[in-house]
Structure formats: C-alpha cells, structure tokens
C-alpha cells in the first residue's frame, strides 16, 4: 500500500498531537468512616491506594469528626503535604512518585491511617518505615507498609 504525501503528513500531524496530549488523570475516592465494612473502627476506605502521577484522591467526609492530613516524614522529598479540615471533603493531586502516609488527626492513635503509593517507584519507602506512630496506628501502618512491599516486588 502506497501512502500519498498528504495522507502521510496528516498521519504524522495526528501522531504528534496525540503524543502532546496529557494523559487523562483519574480521581480516586477514600471514605473517612467511624466503622469500616470489616467492622474495624476509625478507618479510611480504602486505606491503601496505588495511583499514577497526576491522579487525584478525594477524601470524603462520610462520617463526622474526621480529616485527612499528611504524616510528617511520610511523603517523597520535594512533594507537598496537605491538611484537611474536620468534616470537610478534600481533593489532593499527587504529582510525584513515592509513598504518602496520612492520618485523621483526632483518631490517629486509634489507628486511622492510610497510604497512597504513587507510580512504580517508592524512593521514600525506607524513610516512611522509620516514622513512629502512636497506639493502634503503629500496627495498622505496619500492615499497610507490608502491602507496599508486596506490591513493589
């Protein structure tokens, strides 16, 4: 099959336009709950997410008295953290690859924590594992970090 110069030019132009278009980012939702589907109290559902750079996560104030905020030491170098207000929905865009650990401030000691893993790499995984957590948060975060290890292998 022989392509005419005009057809070849149009195909090349379309390929260039498609390559220049940004990938469509996804929006993920995390519910802030007093009780999860498994009967566990004070949870984010899902508590572990794997997303792509550019995606957003909307933290939904499903039950009252919750927020979402970054845990100090649990975000990639150069990434911006967040601190949501109690009882308010919050949308966060994740542009940098790595591990983002977050908590509900009022229920942190009760284990209300979560992780967002962005992209394939987890350059800050060792730093995230070194962070200390109070009460039940230590156990739940260790379980979530195990999920990161499994997903990264």
N, CA, C and O atoms as a GROMACS GRO file, in nm:
protein
  612
    1UNK      N    1   0.085  -0.117   0.000
    1UNK     CA    2   0.000   0.000   0.000
    1UNK      C    3   0.089   0.123   0.000
    1UNK      O    4   0.180   0.134   0.081
    2UNK      N    5   0.062   0.214  -0.092
    2UNK     CA    6   0.142   0.335  -0.106
    2UNK      C    7   0.064   0.452  -0.047
    2UNK      O    8  -0.050   0.477  -0.086
    3UNK      N    9   0.128   0.524   0.048
    3UNK     CA   10   0.064   0.640   0.109
    3UNK      C   11   0.095   0.765   0.029
    3UNK      O   12   0.209   0.785  -0.014
    4UNK      N   13  -0.006   0.846   0.010
    4UNK     CA   14   0.014   0.972  -0.058
    4UNK      C   15   0.075   1.071   0.040
    4UNK      O   16   0.050   1.059   0.160
    5UNK      N   17   0.152   1.167  -0.006
    5UNK     CA   18   0.217   1.264   0.083
    5UNK      C   19   0.119   1.335   0.176
    5UNK      O   20   0.152   1.359   0.292
    6UNK      N   21   0.001   1.369   0.129
    6UNK     CA   22  -0.097   1.438   0.214
    6UNK      C   23  -0.146   1.346   0.326
    6UNK      O   24  -0.164   1.391   0.439
    7UNK      N   25  -0.166   1.220   0.296
    7UNK     CA   26  -0.211   1.123   0.396
    7UNK      C   27  -0.101   1.101   0.500
    7UNK      O   28  -0.128   1.094   0.620
    8UNK      N   29   0.021   1.090   0.453
    8UNK     CA   30   0.135   1.070   0.543
    8UNK      C   31   0.152   1.192   0.634
    8UNK      O   32   0.178   1.176   0.753
    9UNK      N   33   0.139   1.310   0.579
    9UNK     CA   34   0.152   1.434   0.658
    9UNK      C   35   0.041   1.441   0.764
    9UNK      O   36   0.068   1.479   0.878
   10UNK      N   37  -0.081   1.406   0.727
   10UNK     CA   38  -0.192   1.410   0.822
   10UNK      C   39  -0.171   1.308   0.934
   10UNK      O   40  -0.199   1.336   1.050
   11UNK      N   41  -0.123   1.190   0.899
   11UNK     CA   42  -0.099   1.087   0.999
   11UNK      C   43   0.012   1.130   1.094
   11UNK      O   44   0.002   1.109   1.215
   12UNK      N   45   0.116   1.191   1.042
   12UNK     CA   46   0.227   1.239   1.125
   12UNK      C   47   0.179   1.350   1.217
   12UNK      O   48   0.215   1.353   1.335
   13UNK      N   49   0.098   1.441   1.166
   13UNK     CA   50   0.044   1.550   1.247
   13UNK      C   51  -0.044   1.495   1.359
   13UNK      O   52  -0.032   1.540   1.473
   14UNK      N   53  -0.132   1.400   1.330
   14UNK     CA   54  -0.218   1.341   1.433
   14UNK      C   55  -0.136   1.269   1.539
   14UNK      O   56  -0.166   1.280   1.658
   15UNK      N   57  -0.033   1.198   1.500
   15UNK     CA   58   0.053   1.128   1.596
   15UNK      C   59   0.120   1.228   1.689
   15UNK      O   60   0.131   1.204   1.809
   16UNK      N   61   0.164   1.341   1.634
   16UNK     CA   62   0.227   1.445   1.716
   16UNK      C   63   0.129   1.507   1.814
   16UNK      O   64   0.164   1.533   1.929
   17UNK      N   65   0.007   1.531   1.768
   17UNK     CA   66  -0.096   1.589   1.856
   17UNK      C   67  -0.129   1.491   1.968
   17UNK      O   68  -0.140   1.532   2.084
   18UNK      N   69  -0.146   1.365   1.936
   18UNK     CA   70  -0.180   1.265   2.038
   18UNK      C   71  -0.068   1.252   2.140
   18UNK      O   72  -0.095   1.237   2.259
   19UNK      N   73   0.056   1.256   2.096
   19UNK     CA   74   0.169   1.245   2.189
   19UNK      C   75   0.177   1.366   2.282
   19UNK      O   76   0.222   1.354   2.396
   20UNK      N   77   0.134   1.482   2.235
   20UNK     CA   78   0.142   1.605   2.314
   20UNK      C   79   0.029   1.617   2.416
   20UNK      O   80   0.039   1.694   2.511
   21UNK      N   81  -0.078   1.542   2.396
   21UNK     CA   82  -0.190   1.550   2.489
   21UNK      C   83  -0.154   1.484   2.622
   21UNK      O   84  -0.094   1.377   2.624
   22UNK      N   85  -0.189   1.549   2.732
   22UNK     CA   86  -0.159   1.486   2.861
   22UNK      C   87  -0.248   1.364   2.883
   22UNK      O   88  -0.360   1.355   2.833
   23UNK      N   89  -0.195   1.270   2.959
   23UNK     CA   90  -0.274   1.152   2.993
   23UNK      C   91  -0.391   1.197   3.081
   23UNK      O   92  -0.378   1.291   3.159
   24UNK      N   93  -0.501   1.131   3.068
   24UNK     CA   94  -0.618   1.166   3.147
   24UNK      C   95  -0.599   1.111   3.287
   24UNK      O   96  -0.583   0.990   3.307
   25UNK      N   97  -0.601   1.201   3.384
   25UNK     CA   98  -0.581   1.163   3.523
   25UNK      C   99  -0.710   1.105   3.580
   25UNK      O  100  -0.820   1.143   3.540
   26UNK      N  101  -0.695   1.014   3.673
   26UNK     CA  102  -0.809   0.952   3.739
   26UNK      C  103  -0.832   1.018   3.874
   26UNK      O  104  -0.739   1.071   3.935
   27UNK      N  105  -0.957   1.014   3.920
   27UNK     CA  106  -0.990   1.060   4.054
   27UNK      C  107  -1.033   0.939   4.136
   27UNK      O  108  -1.123   0.864   4.096
   28UNK      N  109  -0.969   0.922   4.248
   28UNK     CA  110  -1.000   0.811   4.338
   28UNK      C  111  -1.068   0.868   4.461
   28UNK      O  112  -1.046   0.984   4.497
   29UNK      N  113  -1.151   0.788   4.526
   29UNK     CA  114  -1.221   0.834   4.646
   29UNK      C  115  -1.182   0.748   4.766
   29UNK      O  116  -1.171   0.626   4.756
   30UNK      N  117  -1.162   0.816   4.878
   30UNK     CA  118  -1.136   0.750   5.006
   30UNK      C  119  -1.240   0.801   5.104
   30UNK      O  120  -1.253   0.922   5.125
   31UNK      N  121  -1.314   0.709   5.164
   31UNK     CA  122  -1.416   0.748   5.261
   31UNK      C  123  -1.356   0.749   5.401
   31UNK      O  124  -1.278   0.661   5.437
   32UNK      N  125  -1.392   0.850   5.481
   32UNK     CA  126  -1.349   0.860   5.620
   32UNK      C  127  -1.465   0.810   5.705
   32UNK      O  128  -1.572   0.871   5.708
   33UNK      N  129  -1.443   0.696   5.776
   33UNK     CA  130  -1.554   0.625   5.840
   33UNK      C  131  -1.529   0.599   5.989
   33UNK      O  132  -1.416   0.583   6.034
   34UNK      N  133  -1.639   0.595   6.063
   34UNK     CA  134  -1.633   0.553   6.204
   34UNK      C  135  -1.616   0.402   6.214
   34UNK      O  136  -1.554   0.352   6.308
   35UNK      N  137  -1.673   0.329   6.116
   35UNK     CA  138  -1.660   0.184   6.115
   35UNK      C  139  -1.654   0.137   5.969
   35UNK      O  140  -1.735   0.176   5.886
   36UNK      N  141  -1.555   0.053   5.942
   36UNK     CA  142  -1.537   0.001   5.808
   36UNK      C  143  -1.626  -0.118   5.779
   36UNK      O  144  -1.695  -0.168   5.868
   37UNK      N  145  -1.623  -0.162   5.657
   37UNK     CA  146  -1.704  -0.277   5.615
   37UNK      C  147  -1.665  -0.404   5.690
   37UNK      O  148  -1.747  -0.494   5.706
   38UNK      N  149  -1.538  -0.410   5.735
   38UNK     CA  150  -1.491  -0.529   5.807
   38UNK      C  151  -1.514  -0.518   5.958
   38UNK      O  152  -1.470  -0.605   6.033
   39UNK      N  153  -1.582  -0.412   6.003
   39UNK     CA  154  -1.610  -0.394   6.144
   39UNK      C  155  -1.502  -0.320   6.221
   39UNK      O  156  -1.517  -0.295   6.341
   40UNK      N  157  -1.394  -0.285   6.153
   40UNK     CA  158  -1.285  -0.212   6.218
   40UNK      C  159  -1.327  -0.066   6.238
   40UNK      O  160  -1.386  -0.004   6.150
   41UNK      N  161  -1.296  -0.012   6.357
   41UNK     CA  162  -1.336   0.125   6.390
   41UNK      C  163  -1.233   0.225   6.342
   41UNK      O  164  -1.114   0.196   6.336
   42UNK      N  165  -1.281   0.345   6.308
   42UNK     CA  166  -1.200   0.458   6.267
   42UNK      C  167  -1.104   0.421   6.154
   42UNK      O  168  -0.987   0.391   6.176
   43UNK      N  169  -1.157   0.424   6.031
   43UNK     CA  170  -1.080   0.380   5.916
   43UNK      C  171  -1.099   0.473   5.796
   43UNK      O  172  -1.197   0.547   5.785
   44UNK      N  173  -1.001   0.465   5.709
   44UNK     CA  174  -1.013   0.519   5.573
   44UNK      C  175  -1.042   0.397   5.486
   44UNK      O  176  -0.978   0.293   5.501
   45UNK      N  177  -1.137   0.410   5.393
   45UNK     CA  178  -1.165   0.300   5.299
   45UNK      C  179  -1.164   0.353   5.158
   45UNK      O  180  -1.244   0.441   5.123
   46UNK      N  181  -1.075   0.299   5.074
   46UNK     CA  182  -0.969   0.205   5.108
   46UNK      C  183  -0.855   0.276   5.181
   46UNK      O  184  -0.832   0.395   5.162
   47UNK      N  185  -0.784   0.200   5.264
   47UNK     CA  186  -0.672   0.257   5.339
   47UNK      C  187  -0.543   0.254   5.257
   47UNK      O  188  -0.448   0.326   5.290
   48UNK      N  189  -0.538   0.173   5.152
   48UNK     CA  190  -0.420   0.164   5.066
   48UNK      C  191  -0.462   0.181   4.922
   48UNK      O  192  -0.550   0.110   4.873
   49UNK      N  193  -0.399   0.276   4.854
   49UNK     CA  194  -0.428   0.302   4.713
   49UNK      C  195  -0.298   0.303   4.634
   49UNK      O  196  -0.196   0.352   4.682
   50UNK      N  197  -0.302   0.250   4.513
   50UNK     CA  198  -0.194   0.266   4.417
   50UNK      C  199  -0.250   0.347   4.302
   50UNK      O  200  -0.349   0.308   4.239
   51UNK      N  201  -0.186   0.461   4.275
   51UNK     CA  202  -0.234   0.551   4.170
   51UNK      C  203  -0.117   0.592   4.081
   51UNK      O  204  -0.002   0.557   4.107
   52UNK      N  205  -0.148   0.668   3.978
   52UNK     CA  206  -0.046   0.718   3.884
   52UNK      C  207  -0.020   0.865   3.910
   52UNK      O  208  -0.108   0.937   3.958
   53UNK      N  209   0.101   0.912   3.878
   53UNK     CA  210   0.128   1.056   3.891
   53UNK      C  211   0.025   1.137   3.813
   53UNK      O  212  -0.011   1.103   3.700
   54UNK      N  213  -0.022   1.244   3.874
   54UNK     CA  214  -0.126   1.329   3.813
   54UNK      C  215  -0.266   1.295   3.858
   54UNK      O  216  -0.358   1.375   3.839
   55UNK      N  217  -0.285   1.177   3.917
   55UNK     CA  218  -0.416   1.138   3.967
   55UNK      C  219  -0.451   1.219   4.092
   55UNK      O  220  -0.363   1.276   4.157
   56UNK      N  221  -0.579   1.224   4.123
   56UNK     CA  222  -0.624   1.290   4.244
   56UNK      C  223  -0.693   1.189   4.335
   56UNK      O  224  -0.744   1.086   4.290
   57UNK      N  225  -0.692   1.223   4.464
   57UNK     CA  226  -0.767   1.145   4.562
   57UNK      C  227  -0.858   1.243   4.634
   57UNK      O  228  -0.814   1.346   4.684
   58UNK      N  229  -0.987   1.210   4.638
   58UNK     CA  230  -1.083   1.290   4.712
   58UNK      C  231  -1.117   1.215   4.841
   58UNK      O  232  -1.168   1.103   4.839
   59UNK      N  233  -1.087   1.281   4.952
   59UNK     CA  234  -1.118   1.227   5.084
   59UNK      C  235  -1.259   1.274   5.119
   59UNK      O  236  -1.283   1.393   5.135
   60UNK      N  237  -1.351   1.180   5.131
   60UNK     CA  238  -1.492   1.210   5.153
   60UNK      C  239  -1.525   1.208   5.302
   60UNK      O  240  -1.497   1.109   5.370
   61UNK      N  241  -1.583   1.314   5.352
   61UNK     CA  242  -1.623   1.323   5.493
   61UNK      C  243  -1.754   1.246   5.510
   61UNK      O  244  -1.859   1.305   5.533
   62UNK      N  245  -1.745   1.116   5.499
   62UNK     CA  246  -1.863   1.029   5.505
   62UNK      C  247  -1.926   1.031   5.644
   62UNK      O  248  -2.046   1.050   5.657
   63UNK      N  249  -1.845   1.012   5.747
   63UNK     CA  250  -1.890   1.020   5.885
   63UNK      C  251  -1.830   1.146   5.949
   63UNK      O  252  -1.725   1.192   5.904
   64UNK      N  253  -1.894   1.201   6.052
   64UNK     CA  254  -1.844   1.325   6.112
   64UNK      C  255  -1.717   1.306   6.195
   64UNK      O  256  -1.684   1.195   6.238
   65UNK      N  257  -1.647   1.416   6.217
   65UNK     CA  258  -1.531   1.427   6.307
   65UNK      C  259  -1.402   1.371   6.250
   65UNK      O  260  -1.315   1.329   6.326
   66UNK      N  261  -1.386   1.368   6.117
   66UNK     CA  262  -1.265   1.317   6.056
   66UNK      C  263  -1.202   1.422   5.964
   66UNK      O  264  -1.269   1.512   5.914
   67UNK      N  265  -1.070   1.406   5.943
   67UNK     CA  266  -1.000   1.482   5.842
   67UNK      C  267  -0.893   1.392   5.781
   67UNK      O  268  -0.876   1.277   5.821
   68UNK      N  269  -0.822   1.445   5.685
   68UNK     CA  270  -0.708   1.377   5.625
   68UNK      C  271  -0.593   1.475   5.620
   68UNK      O  272  -0.609   1.588   5.575
   69UNK      N  273  -0.476   1.430   5.668
   69UNK     CA  274  -0.356   1.514   5.660
   69UNK      C  275  -0.233   1.426   5.653
   69UNK      O  276  -0.233   1.312   5.701
   70UNK      N  277  -0.130   1.479   5.593
   70UNK     CA  278  -0.005   1.405   5.576
   70UNK      C  279   0.059   1.378   5.712
   70UNK      O  280   0.045   1.457   5.804
   71UNK      N  281   0.127   1.266   5.722
   71UNK     CA  282   0.206   1.234   5.841
   71UNK      C  283   0.348   1.284   5.816
   71UNK      O  284   0.407   1.249   5.713
   72UNK      N  285   0.402   1.362   5.905
   72UNK     CA  286   0.538   1.415   5.890
   72UNK      C  287   0.636   1.301   5.865
   72UNK      O  288   0.636   1.201   5.937
   73UNK      N  289   0.720   1.316   5.764
   73UNK     CA  290   0.819   1.214   5.730
   73UNK      C  291   0.769   1.108   5.634
   73UNK      O  292   0.845   1.019   5.596
   74UNK      N  293   0.642   1.117   5.594
   74UNK     CA  294   0.586   1.013   5.507
   74UNK      C  295   0.538   1.070   5.374
   74UNK      O  296   0.425   1.044   5.331
   75UNK      N  297   0.626   1.148   5.310
   75UNK     CA  298   0.598   1.192   5.174
   75UNK      C  299   0.731   1.205   5.102
   75UNK      O  300   0.834   1.228   5.166
   76UNK      N  301   0.730   1.191   4.970
   76UNK     CA  302   0.854   1.199   4.893
   76UNK      C  303   0.919   1.337   4.908
   76UNK      O  304   0.851   1.438   4.928
   77UNK      N  305   1.050   1.339   4.897
   77UNK     CA  306   1.124   1.465   4.905
   77UNK      C  307   1.076   1.561   4.797
   77UNK      O  308   1.066   1.524   4.680
   78UNK      N  309   1.046   1.683   4.837
   78UNK     CA  310   1.001   1.786   4.743
   78UNK      C  311   0.850   1.787   4.719
   78UNK      O  312   0.799   1.880   4.656
   79UNK      N  313   0.779   1.685   4.766
   79UNK     CA  314   0.634   1.679   4.747
   79UNK      C  315   0.565   1.768   4.851
   79UNK      O  316   0.617   1.791   4.960
   80UNK      N  317   0.447   1.816   4.815
   80UNK     CA  318   0.369   1.898   4.906
   80UNK      C  319   0.273   1.812   4.987
   80UNK      O  320   0.210   1.720   4.935
   81UNK      N  321   0.265   1.844   5.116
   81UNK     CA  322   0.170   1.775   5.202
   81UNK      C  323   0.035   1.844   5.200
   81UNK      O  324   0.013   1.936   5.121
   82UNK      N  325  -0.055   1.800   5.284
   82UNK     CA  326  -0.188   1.861   5.294
   82UNK      C  327  -0.239   1.847   5.437
   82UNK      O  328  -0.193   1.762   5.513
   83UNK      N  329  -0.334   1.929   5.470
   83UNK     CA  330  -0.402   1.921   5.600
   83UNK      C  331  -0.546   1.964   5.578
   83UNK      O  332  -0.576   2.083   5.565
   84UNK      N  333  -0.635   1.865   5.576
   84UNK     CA  334  -0.776   1.892   5.558
   84UNK      C  335  -0.841   1.934   5.689
   84UNK      O  336  -0.789   1.908   5.798
   85UNK      N  337  -0.953   1.998   5.676
   85UNK     CA  338  -1.030   2.041   5.793
   85UNK      C  339  -1.128   1.931   5.834
   85UNK      O  340  -1.171   1.850   5.752
   86UNK      N  341  -1.160   1.930   5.961
   86UNK     CA  342  -1.255   1.832   6.014
   86UNK      C  343  -1.389   1.849   5.942
   86UNK      O  344  -1.436   1.960   5.920
   87UNK      N  345  -1.449   1.737   5.905
   87UNK     CA  346  -1.582   1.730   5.842
   87UNK      C  347  -1.586   1.790   5.701
   87UNK      O  348  -1.695   1.819   5.651
   88UNK      N  349  -1.472   1.808   5.637
   88UNK     CA  350  -1.473   1.865   5.502
   88UNK      C  351  -1.407   1.772   5.402
   88UNK      O  352  -1.305   1.708   5.429
   89UNK      N  353  -1.469   1.766   5.284
   89UNK     CA  354  -1.413   1.691   5.172
   89UNK      C  355  -1.286   1.762   5.126
   89UNK      O  356  -1.278   1.885   5.130
   90UNK      N  357  -1.188   1.684   5.082
   90UNK     CA  358  -1.061   1.740   5.038
   90UNK      C  359  -1.013   1.661   4.918
   90UNK      O  360  -1.016   1.538   4.919
   91UNK      N  361  -0.969   1.731   4.813
   91UNK     CA  362  -0.912   1.666   4.696
   91UNK      C  363  -0.765   1.703   4.686
   91UNK      O  364  -0.728   1.821   4.692
   92UNK      N  365  -0.680   1.601   4.672
   92UNK     CA  366  -0.535   1.619   4.665
   92UNK      C  367  -0.487   1.561   4.533
   92UNK      O  368  -0.526   1.450   4.495
   93UNK      N  369  -0.401   1.636   4.462
   93UNK     CA  370  -0.339   1.587   4.340
   93UNK      C  371  -0.198   1.539   4.372
   93UNK      O  372  -0.122   1.608   4.440
   94UNK      N  373  -0.164   1.421   4.323
   94UNK     CA  374  -0.035   1.359   4.350
   94UNK      C  375   0.049   1.360   4.222
   94UNK      O  376   0.021   1.285   4.128
   95UNK      N  377   0.151   1.445   4.220
   95UNK     CA  378   0.234   1.458   4.101
   95UNK      C  379   0.367   1.384   4.108
   95UNK      O  380   0.428   1.357   4.005
   96UNK      N  381   0.410   1.351   4.227
   96UNK     CA  382   0.542   1.293   4.246
   96UNK      C  383   0.532   1.147   4.291
   96UNK      O  384   0.449   1.114   4.376
   97UNK      N  385   0.616   1.061   4.234
   97UNK     CA  386   0.616   0.920   4.272
   97UNK      C  387   0.663   0.901   4.416
   97UNK      O  388   0.748   0.976   4.464
   98UNK      N  389   0.608   0.802   4.482
   98UNK     CA  390   0.652   0.768   4.616
   98UNK      C  391   0.538   0.729   4.707
   98UNK      O  392   0.424   0.708   4.664
   99UNK      N  393   0.570   0.720   4.836
   99UNK     CA  394   0.476   0.682   4.941
   99UNK      C  395   0.429   0.805   5.015
   99UNK      O  396   0.510   0.888   5.057
  100UNK      N  397   0.298   0.817   5.032
  100UNK     CA  398   0.237   0.925   5.108
  100UNK      C  399   0.156   0.861   5.221
  100UNK      O  400   0.054   0.796   5.196
  101UNK      N  401   0.200   0.879   5.344
  101UNK     CA  402   0.126   0.830   5.459
  101UNK      C  403   0.041   0.943   5.515
  101UNK      O  404   0.088   1.056   5.526
  102UNK      N  405  -0.083   0.911   5.550
  102UNK     CA  406  -0.172   1.015   5.601
  102UNK      C  407  -0.252   0.963   5.720
  102UNK      O  408  -0.257   0.842   5.745
  103UNK      N  409  -0.314   1.056   5.792
  103UNK     CA  410  -0.388   1.024   5.914
  103UNK      C  411  -0.511   1.111   5.927
  103UNK      O  412  -0.525   1.213   5.859
  104UNK      N  413  -0.599   1.068   6.016
  104UNK     CA  414  -0.706   1.154   6.068
  104UNK      C  415  -0.652   1.201   6.204
  104UNK      O  416  -0.630   1.119   6.294
  105UNK      N  417  -0.631   1.329   6.219
  105UNK     CA  418  -0.569   1.379   6.340
  105UNK      C  419  -0.643   1.339   6.468
  105UNK      O  420  -0.579   1.291   6.561
  106UNK      N  421  -0.777   1.356   6.477
  106UNK     CA  422  -0.844   1.320   6.602
  106UNK      C  423  -0.837   1.170   6.635
  106UNK      O  424  -0.848   1.132   6.752
  107UNK      N  425  -0.820   1.084   6.534
  107UNK     CA  426  -0.826   0.940   6.555
  107UNK      C  427  -0.695   0.869   6.517
  107UNK      O  428  -0.694   0.748   6.493
  108UNK      N  429  -0.587   0.944   6.513
  108UNK     CA  430  -0.457   0.889   6.477
  108UNK      C  431  -0.416   0.776   6.572
  108UNK      O  432  -0.378   0.668   6.526
  109UNK      N  433  -0.423   0.799   6.700
  109UNK     CA  434  -0.386   0.699   6.800
  109UNK      C  435  -0.473   0.575   6.797
  109UNK      O  436  -0.433   0.469   6.844
  110UNK      N  437  -0.594   0.590   6.740
  110UNK     CA  438  -0.685   0.476   6.728
  110UNK      C  439  -0.658   0.396   6.600
  110UNK      O  440  -0.723   0.296   6.572
  111UNK      N  441  -0.560   0.443   6.523
  111UNK     CA  442  -0.520   0.369   6.403
  111UNK      C  443  -0.580   0.416   6.274
  111UNK      O  444  -0.578   0.342   6.176
  112UNK      N  445  -0.634   0.537   6.270
  112UNK     CA  446  -0.694   0.586   6.145
  112UNK      C  447  -0.585   0.647   6.057
  112UNK      O  448  -0.556   0.766   6.062
  113UNK      N  449  -0.525   0.558   5.975
  113UNK     CA  450  -0.414   0.594   5.887
  113UNK      C  451  -0.435   0.532   5.750
  113UNK      O  452  -0.516   0.440   5.733
  114UNK      N  453  -0.362   0.584   5.652
  114UNK     CA  454  -0.369   0.529   5.518
  114UNK      C  455  -0.243   0.559   5.440
  114UNK      O  456  -0.160   0.639   5.482
  115UNK      N  457  -0.230   0.495   5.325
  115UNK     CA  458  -0.115   0.515   5.235
  115UNK      C  459  -0.165   0.529   5.093
  115UNK      O  460  -0.254   0.456   5.048
  116UNK      N  461  -0.105   0.625   5.022
  116UNK     CA  462  -0.120   0.635   4.877
  116UNK      C  463   0.018   0.611   4.818
  116UNK      O  464   0.113   0.682   4.850
  117UNK      N  465   0.028   0.509   4.732
  117UNK     CA  466   0.153   0.484   4.658
  117UNK      C  467   0.133   0.538   4.518
  117UNK      O  468   0.043   0.496   4.446
  118UNK      N  469   0.220   0.631   4.481
  118UNK     CA  470   0.208   0.696   4.350
  118UNK      C  471   0.318   0.643   4.258
  118UNK      O  472   0.436   0.652   4.290
  119UNK      N  473   0.277   0.589   4.144
  119UNK     CA  474   0.371   0.539   4.045
  119UNK      C  475   0.433   0.406   4.084
  119UNK      O  476   0.390   0.341   4.179
  120UNK      N  477   0.534   0.368   4.007
  120UNK     CA  478   0.600   0.239   4.027
  120UNK      C  479   0.706   0.245   4.136
  120UNK      O  480   0.724   0.149   4.211
  121UNK      N  481   0.776   0.357   4.146
  121UNK     CA  482   0.888   0.369   4.240
  121UNK      C  483   0.838   0.406   4.379
  121UNK      O  484   0.732   0.468   4.395
  122UNK      N  485   0.915   0.368   4.478
  122UNK     CA  486   0.886   0.407   4.616
  122UNK      C  487   1.016   0.455   4.680
  122UNK      O  488   1.068   0.392   4.772
  123UNK      N  489   1.070   0.567   4.629
  123UNK     CA  490   1.203   0.611   4.674
  123UNK      C  491   1.210   0.646   4.823
  123UNK      O  492   1.318   0.647   4.881
  124UNK      N  493   1.097   0.674   4.884
  124UNK     CA  494   1.097   0.713   5.026
  124UNK      C  495   1.042   0.603   5.117
  124UNK      O  496   1.004   0.630   5.231
  125UNK      N  497   1.039   0.480   5.069
  125UNK     CA  498   0.983   0.370   5.148
  125UNK      C  499   1.058   0.350   5.280
  125UNK      O  500   0.995   0.335   5.384
  126UNK      N  501   1.190   0.350   5.277
  126UNK     CA  502   1.266   0.331   5.400
  126UNK      C  503   1.241   0.445   5.499
  126UNK      O  504   1.230   0.421   5.619
  127UNK      N  505   1.232   0.569   5.449
  127UNK     CA  506   1.202   0.682   5.537
  127UNK      C  507   1.063   0.668   5.598
  127UNK      O  508   1.043   0.695   5.716
  128UNK      N  509   0.967   0.624   5.517
  128UNK     CA  510   0.830   0.606   5.567
  128UNK      C  511   0.825   0.499   5.675
  128UNK      O  512   0.753   0.513   5.774
  129UNK      N  513   0.902   0.392   5.657
  129UNK     CA  514   0.904   0.284   5.756
  129UNK      C  515   0.968   0.329   5.888
  129UNK      O  516   0.940   0.271   5.993
  130UNK      N  517   1.053   0.430   5.883
  130UNK     CA  518   1.123   0.476   6.004
  130UNK      C  519   1.036   0.567   6.092
  130UNK      O  520   1.073   0.595   6.206
  131UNK      N  521   0.923   0.613   6.041
  131UNK     CA  522   0.836   0.703   6.118
  131UNK      C  523   0.767   0.625   6.229
  131UNK      O  524   0.716   0.515   6.206
  132UNK      N  525   0.765   0.681   6.348
  132UNK     CA  526   0.696   0.620   6.463
  132UNK      C  527   0.552   0.670   6.470
  132UNK      O  528   0.524   0.786   6.437
  133UNK      N  529   0.461   0.582   6.513
  133UNK     CA  530   0.319   0.615   6.521
  133UNK      C  531   0.266   0.578   6.660
  133UNK      O  532   0.315   0.484   6.722
  134UNK      N  533   0.166   0.652   6.708
  134UNK     CA  534   0.110   0.622   6.840
  134UNK      C  535   0.008   0.508   6.836
  134UNK      O  536  -0.059   0.486   6.735
  135UNK      N  537  -0.003   0.437   6.947
  135UNK     CA  538  -0.112   0.340   6.968
  135UNK      C  539  -0.133   0.244   6.853
  135UNK      O  540  -0.039   0.186   6.799
  136UNK      N  541  -0.262   0.229   6.816
  136UNK     CA  542  -0.303   0.138   6.710
  136UNK      C  543  -0.250   0.178   6.573
  136UNK      O  544  -0.242   0.095   6.483
  137UNK      N  545  -0.213   0.304   6.557
  137UNK     CA  546  -0.162   0.349   6.427
  137UNK      C  547  -0.035   0.275   6.389
  137UNK      O  548  -0.011   0.250   6.271
  138UNK      N  549   0.048   0.240   6.488
  138UNK     CA  550   0.173   0.169   6.460
  138UNK      C  551   0.144   0.034   6.393
  138UNK      O  552   0.209  -0.002   6.295
  139UNK      N  553   0.048  -0.039   6.446
  139UNK     CA  554   0.013  -0.171   6.391
  139UNK      C  555  -0.050  -0.158   6.252
  139UNK      O  556  -0.010  -0.229   6.159
  140UNK      N  557  -0.146  -0.068   6.237
  140UNK     CA  558  -0.212  -0.054   6.107
  140UNK      C  559  -0.116  -0.004   6.000
  140UNK      O  560  -0.120  -0.050   5.886
  141UNK      N  561  -0.029   0.091   6.037
  141UNK     CA  562   0.065   0.142   5.937
  141UNK      C  563   0.164   0.034   5.896
  141UNK      O  564   0.199   0.025   5.778
  142UNK      N  565   0.208  -0.049   5.989
  142UNK     CA  566   0.297  -0.160   5.955
  142UNK      C  567   0.230  -0.254   5.855
  142UNK      O  568   0.295  -0.301   5.762
  143UNK      N  569   0.103  -0.282   5.874
  143UNK     CA  570   0.028  -0.368   5.781
  143UNK      C  571   0.022  -0.304   5.642
  143UNK      O  572   0.040  -0.372   5.541
  144UNK      N  573  -0.005  -0.174   5.638
  144UNK     CA  574  -0.013  -0.103   5.510
  144UNK      C  575   0.123  -0.100   5.441
  144UNK      O  576   0.131  -0.117   5.319
  145UNK      N  577   0.228  -0.078   5.517
  145UNK     CA  578   0.363  -0.077   5.459
  145UNK      C  579   0.401  -0.215   5.407
  145UNK      O  580   0.477  -0.225   5.310
  146UNK      N  581   0.350  -0.321   5.468
  146UNK     CA  582   0.370  -0.456   5.415
  146UNK      C  583   0.305  -0.469   5.277
  146UNK      O  584   0.359  -0.534   5.188
  147UNK      N  585   0.186  -0.406   5.261
  147UNK     CA  586   0.120  -0.406   5.131
  147UNK      C  587   0.206  -0.338   5.025
  147UNK      O  588   0.210  -0.383   4.910
  148UNK      N  589   0.275  -0.229   5.063
  148UNK     CA  590   0.364  -0.160   4.971
  148UNK      C  591   0.477  -0.253   4.930
  148UNK      O  592   0.511  -0.261   4.812
  149UNK      N  593   0.536  -0.324   5.026
  149UNK     CA  594   0.646  -0.416   4.998
  149UNK      C  595   0.602  -0.524   4.898
  149UNK      O  596   0.673  -0.554   4.803
  150UNK      N  597   0.485  -0.581   4.921
  150UNK     CA  598   0.433  -0.686   4.834
  150UNK      C  599   0.409  -0.630   4.694
  150UNK      O  600   0.444  -0.694   4.594
  151UNK      N  601   0.350  -0.511   4.687
  151UNK     CA  602   0.320  -0.451   4.556
  151UNK      C  603   0.446  -0.409   4.483
  151UNK      O  604   0.447  -0.407   4.360
  152UNK      N  605   0.552  -0.376   4.555
  152UNK     CA  606   0.676  -0.329   4.492
  152UNK      C  607   0.762  -0.444   4.442
  152UNK      O  608   0.853  -0.422   4.361
  153UNK      N  609   0.737  -0.565   4.488
  153UNK     CA  610   0.820  -0.680   4.446
  153UNK      C  611   0.766  -0.747   4.324
  153UNK      O  612   0.824  -0.845   4.277
   0.00000   0.00000   0.00000
